[in-house]
């Protein structure tokens, strides 16, 4: 993927990994559009930076995504990179009947949101030079954490969807999967300072170095995520699952 001279859309750009990626890609010489539900957070991301723009987007709304895509292409017809980063993670108990609101919101945000946004923009992107789609999954797509079952399932689905998308768009749009480990962000309460999680800045440093690799790897894998990503292929899935879910 070309790392400068793009016009990039990054969802979930108001905080965490999305905000950090937006700043780094902007620093690298890209025009960056950040999208998300909270305009105040997006405005904080772009504050003081030329060639950064903010647009409100509710990725859980099919009608909202269609309208957003239309407005985006009208305002920024040169957009050629989509980064599907917006996501939520909710704890769920599987051993009792429960309100499925959290599970349904997770699927709408983490899975249907990217699918709908890709669908809305795929023909536009395919007509652009140096086009790319980056889907953010998770190490938990490969070894699930029992306390967040629907989150894990949506990220596993994003991994599978990305494989199909890469094949379907070969020669038209480069398709990349970014697979974070546990990173100190606001994804869950208290996660910004949780011991044992990878600090955000070192994570982004490593991610950007990997994006600069020529050719860009189809999967952006920082060293820390190998524990989960490679567990099955290295024959240690059961051990890794037990370690992740001990206690």
C-alpha positions as CSV (number, residue, x, y, z in Angstrom):
1,X,0.0,0.0,0.0
2,X,1.2,3.4,-0.8
3,X,1.8,5.2,2.5
4,X,1.8,8.9,1.3
5,X,-0.2,10.9,-1.1
6,X,-3.5,9.1,-0.4
7,X,-6.9,10.4,0.7
8,X,-7.8,8.1,3.5
9,X,-11.1,7.4,5.4
10,X,-10.5,6.0,8.9
11,X,-13.6,5.0,10.9
12,X,-13.5,5.1,14.7
13,X,-11.1,8.0,14.3
14,X,-12.0,9.8,17.4
15,X,-9.9,7.8,19.8
16,X,-7.6,4.9,20.3
17,X,-6.1,3.0,17.4
18,X,-8.1,5.0,14.9
19,X,-7.0,8.4,16.2
20,X,-3.4,7.2,16.4
21,X,-3.4,5.8,12.8
22,X,-5.0,9.0,11.6
23,X,-2.3,11.2,13.0
24,X,0.5,8.9,11.8
25,X,-0.8,8.7,8.3
26,X,-1.4,12.4,8.2
27,X,2.1,13.0,9.3
28,X,3.3,10.8,6.5
29,X,1.7,13.1,3.9
30,X,-1.9,11.9,3.5
31,X,-5.2,13.7,3.5
32,X,-7.2,11.9,6.3
33,X,-10.9,11.9,6.9
34,X,-11.9,10.5,10.3
35,X,-15.5,9.3,10.9
36,X,-17.4,8.3,13.9
37,X,-20.4,8.9,16.1
38,X,-19.0,11.7,18.3
39,X,-18.2,14.8,16.3
40,X,-16.6,16.4,19.4
41,X,-14.1,13.5,19.6
42,X,-13.4,13.7,15.8
43,X,-12.8,17.5,16.0
44,X,-10.3,16.8,18.7
45,X,-8.5,14.4,16.4
46,X,-8.2,16.9,13.6
47,X,-7.6,20.0,15.7
48,X,-4.7,22.1,14.3
49,X,-4.1,19.8,11.4
50,X,-4.6,20.9,7.8
51,X,-5.8,18.3,5.3
52,X,-7.7,16.4,8.1
53,X,-11.5,16.3,8.0
54,X,-14.2,15.0,10.3
55,X,-17.6,13.5,9.2
56,X,-20.2,12.0,11.6
57,X,-21.0,8.3,10.9
58,X,-23.1,5.8,12.7
59,X,-21.8,2.5,11.3
60,X,-24.8,0.6,12.8
61,X,-27.2,2.3,10.4
62,X,-27.6,0.9,6.9
63,X,-29.3,4.1,5.7
64,X,-26.7,6.3,7.5
65,X,-23.8,4.5,5.8
66,X,-25.4,4.9,2.3
67,X,-25.9,8.6,2.9
68,X,-22.4,9.0,4.4
69,X,-20.8,7.3,1.4
70,X,-22.6,9.6,-1.0
71,X,-21.6,12.7,0.9
72,X,-18.0,11.4,1.3
73,X,-17.5,10.8,-2.4
74,X,-19.1,14.2,-3.3
75,X,-16.8,16.1,-0.9
76,X,-13.7,14.0,-1.4
77,X,-13.9,12.3,-4.8
78,X,-10.2,11.4,-4.6
79,X,-10.6,9.1,-1.5
80,X,-8.7,5.9,-2.3
81,X,-8.1,4.2,1.0
82,X,-10.7,2.9,3.5
83,X,-9.6,1.8,7.0
84,X,-12.4,-0.1,8.8
85,X,-11.4,0.5,12.4
86,X,-14.6,1.3,14.3
87,X,-15.5,-1.3,16.8
88,X,-16.9,-2.1,20.3
89,X,-16.2,-4.8,22.8
90,X,-18.7,-5.9,25.4
91,X,-18.5,-8.5,28.1
92,X,-21.1,-11.3,28.0
93,X,-22.0,-14.3,30.1
94,X,-22.9,-17.4,28.2
95,X,-24.1,-19.6,31.1
96,X,-27.4,-17.9,31.5
97,X,-30.3,-16.4,29.5
98,X,-29.5,-12.7,29.0
99,X,-30.5,-9.6,27.1
100,X,-28.8,-9.9,23.6
101,X,-28.6,-6.2,23.1
102,X,-24.8,-6.2,23.5
103,X,-24.4,-9.1,21.1
104,X,-26.6,-7.4,18.5
105,X,-24.8,-4.1,18.8
106,X,-21.4,-5.7,18.5
107,X,-22.5,-7.5,15.3
108,X,-24.0,-4.3,13.9
109,X,-20.9,-2.3,14.6
110,X,-18.0,-4.7,14.1
111,X,-19.3,-6.8,11.2
112,X,-22.3,-5.3,9.4
113,X,-20.7,-1.9,9.6
114,X,-17.6,-2.7,7.6
115,X,-19.5,-5.0,5.2
116,X,-22.0,-2.2,4.4
117,X,-19.3,0.5,4.1
118,X,-17.2,-1.6,1.8
119,X,-20.2,-2.3,-0.3
120,X,-21.1,1.4,-0.5
121,X,-17.5,2.3,-1.6
122,X,-16.1,-0.6,-3.4
123,X,-16.9,0.5,-7.0
124,X,-15.5,4.0,-6.2
125,X,-12.4,2.6,-4.7
126,X,-11.8,0.2,-7.6
127,X,-11.8,3.2,-10.0
128,X,-9.1,5.0,-8.0
129,X,-5.3,4.6,-8.3
130,X,-3.4,2.9,-5.5
131,X,-6.7,1.9,-3.8
132,X,-6.6,-0.1,-0.6
133,X,-9.0,-1.4,2.1
134,X,-7.6,-2.1,5.6
135,X,-9.8,-4.1,7.9
136,X,-9.0,-4.1,11.6
137,X,-9.6,-7.5,13.2
138,X,-8.0,-8.8,16.5
139,X,-5.8,-11.5,17.9
140,X,-9.0,-12.7,19.5
141,X,-10.2,-13.7,16.0
142,X,-7.7,-16.6,16.3
143,X,-8.0,-17.6,19.9
144,X,-11.2,-16.5,21.6
145,X,-11.5,-14.9,25.0
146,X,-14.6,-16.5,26.7
147,X,-15.7,-13.2,28.3
148,X,-16.2,-11.4,25.0
149,X,-17.7,-14.1,22.7
150,X,-19.5,-12.0,20.2
151,X,-16.6,-9.6,19.8
152,X,-14.3,-12.6,19.1
153,X,-16.8,-14.0,16.6
154,X,-17.2,-10.7,14.7
155,X,-13.4,-10.4,14.4
156,X,-13.1,-14.0,13.2
157,X,-15.7,-13.1,10.6
158,X,-13.9,-10.0,9.5
159,X,-10.7,-12.2,9.0
160,X,-12.7,-14.6,6.9
161,X,-14.4,-11.8,5.0
162,X,-11.1,-10.1,4.3
163,X,-9.7,-13.3,2.7
164,X,-12.6,-13.5,0.3
165,X,-12.5,-9.7,-0.4
166,X,-8.8,-9.9,-1.2
167,X,-9.4,-12.6,-3.7
168,X,-12.4,-10.8,-5.3
169,X,-10.6,-7.5,-5.6
170,X,-7.2,-8.8,-6.7
171,X,-5.7,-6.4,-9.2
172,X,-8.2,-3.7,-8.4
173,X,-8.0,-2.9,-4.7
174,X,-5.3,-4.0,-2.2
175,X,-6.8,-5.6,0.8
176,X,-4.9,-5.7,4.1
177,X,-5.8,-7.0,7.6
178,X,-4.5,-5.2,10.6
179,X,-4.5,-7.7,13.6
180,X,-4.0,-5.9,17.0
181,X,-3.1,-7.7,20.2
182,X,-4.4,-6.3,23.5
183,X,-3.6,-2.6,23.3
184,X,-3.9,0.1,25.9
185,X,-6.9,2.0,24.5
186,X,-10.4,2.9,25.7
187,X,-12.0,-0.1,24.0
188,X,-13.1,-1.4,27.4
189,X,-13.3,0.3,30.8
190,X,-9.8,0.7,32.3
191,X,-8.0,-0.7,29.3
192,X,-5.9,2.5,28.8
193,X,-3.7,1.5,31.7
194,X,-4.3,-2.2,32.0
195,X,-1.1,-4.1,33.0
196,X,0.2,-6.5,30.4
197,X,-1.4,-4.7,27.4
198,X,0.8,-3.2,24.8
199,X,1.0,0.7,25.1
200,X,-0.6,2.4,22.1
201,X,2.4,4.4,20.9
202,X,4.8,1.4,20.6
203,X,2.0,-0.5,18.9
204,X,1.5,2.2,16.3
205,X,5.2,2.6,15.8
206,X,5.5,-1.1,14.9
207,X,2.4,-0.9,12.7
208,X,3.7,2.0,10.7
209,X,7.0,0.2,10.2
210,X,5.1,-2.8,8.8
211,X,3.1,-0.6,6.5
212,X,6.4,0.8,5.1
213,X,7.4,-2.8,4.1
214,X,7.5,-3.3,0.3
215,X,5.4,-5.0,-0.6
216,X,2.9,-4.4,2.2
217,X,2.2,-7.6,4.0
218,X,-1.4,-8.9,3.6
219,X,-1.6,-9.1,7.4
220,X,-0.1,-6.4,9.6
221,X,1.1,-8.4,12.6
222,X,3.1,-6.8,15.4
223,X,5.3,-9.2,17.3
224,X,3.1,-9.3,20.3
225,X,0.1,-10.7,18.4
226,X,1.9,-13.7,17.2
227,X,1.1,-15.5,20.5
228,X,-2.6,-15.6,19.3
229,X,-2.3,-15.4,15.5
230,X,0.0,-18.3,15.2
231,X,-1.3,-20.6,18.0
232,X,-3.2,-23.0,15.8
233,X,-0.6,-23.2,13.0
234,X,2.1,-23.9,15.7
235,X,0.1,-26.6,17.3
236,X,-0.4,-24.9,20.6
237,X,-4.1,-23.7,20.3
238,X,-5.4,-25.6,23.4
239,X,-2.5,-24.4,25.6
240,X,-3.0,-20.8,24.4
241,X,-6.7,-20.9,24.9
242,X,-6.2,-22.2,28.4
243,X,-3.6,-19.5,29.2
244,X,-5.9,-16.7,27.8
245,X,-8.9,-17.9,29.8
246,X,-7.3,-19.0,33.0
247,X,-9.2,-18.1,36.2
